[in-house]
Amino acid sequence: ISSLALERLIGAMPEVALVAVVARPDPTWEERPVAVVELAEGASLDLETLRTRLSASLPKWQLPDDLIVREIPLTGTGKMDKKALRNAIA
């Protein structure tokens, strides 16, 4: 599952200001995608809506298992800190 493809599709949604897709350990599949988003001001987004929109472009098995709305940590150079996110959601 391409986290970059998921980030591109989710990032194009008007509710989303910033998105990172990270893997969460899964006992059956080893890893499953989790979408972490910062929402645009005044916006809301739930997992069902996210999965419904993504299902127009992706097969069901590639859809994120979870949606976490929170601030996305950045590194000192301003890039998303996916390592910190993985640790936070593990």
LOFI-448118 format. One line per 10 residues: number of its first residue (from 0); their letters; for each residue x negated, y, z negated of C-alpha. Coordinates in steps of 0.2 Angstrom, whole numbers, m for minus. Each point is the difference from the previous one (the first is absolute). Layout:
BEGIN
NUM	a	X Y Z ~ ...
//
This chain:
BEGIN
0	isslalerli	0 0 0 ~ m8 16 5 ~ 1 13 m13 ~ m5 14 12 ~ 16 m5 11 ~ 11 1 m15 ~ m8 16 m6 ~ 3 8 18 ~ 18 m5 0 ~ 4 5 m18
10	gampevalva	m9 16 2 ~ 11 5 14 ~ 15 0 m11 ~ 6 18 m4 ~ 1 m4 m19 ~ m18 m6 m1 ~ m14 13 m4 ~ m14 m13 m2 ~ m1 m19 1 ~ m12 m14 m4
20	vvarpdptwe	4 m18 2 ~ m10 m12 m11 ~ 0 m19 m3 ~ 7 m7 m16 ~ m4 m18 m5 ~ 13 m13 4 ~ 1 m18 m6 ~ 7 m6 16 ~ m8 11 14 ~ m16 5 m9
30	erpvavvela	4 18 3 ~ 16 11 5 ~ 1 18 5 ~ 6 14 m12 ~ 4 17 6 ~ m6 14 m11 ~ 8 17 5 ~ 0 18 m5 ~ 16 7 5 ~ 3 17 8
40	egasldletl	7 13 m11 ~ 19 m4 m4 ~ m1 m16 10 ~ 5 m18 m6 ~ m3 m17 7 ~ 4 m17 m6 ~ m7 m17 4 ~ 16 m6 9 ~ 0 16 12 ~ m19 m2 3
50	rtrlsaslpk	2 m19 5 ~ 15 4 11 ~ m9 13 10 ~ m16 m10 1 ~ 10 m16 6 ~ 3 9 16 ~ m19 m1 4 ~ m6 m14 m10 ~ 4 m18 m4 ~ 7 m3 m17
60	wqlpddlivr	m15 m9 m7 ~ m11 16 3 ~ 12 11 m10 ~ m6 7 m17 ~ 6 m10 m15 ~ 0 15 m11 ~ 1 19 1 ~ m9 11 m13 ~ 3 18 m1 ~ m14 9 m8
70	eipltgtgkm	m15 12 2 ~ m13 m8 11 ~ m18 2 m8 ~ m13 7 11 ~ m19 m2 0 ~ m12 14 m2 ~ 0 2 19 ~ 18 1 1 ~ 4 m17 7 ~ 13 m11 m8
80	dkkalrnaia	m7 m11 m14 ~ 7 m17 5 ~ m11 m9 m13 ~ 8 10 m14 ~ 17 m3 7 ~ m3 m19 1 ~ m6 0 m18 ~ 16 10 m5 ~ 12 m11 8 ~ m8 m17 m3
//
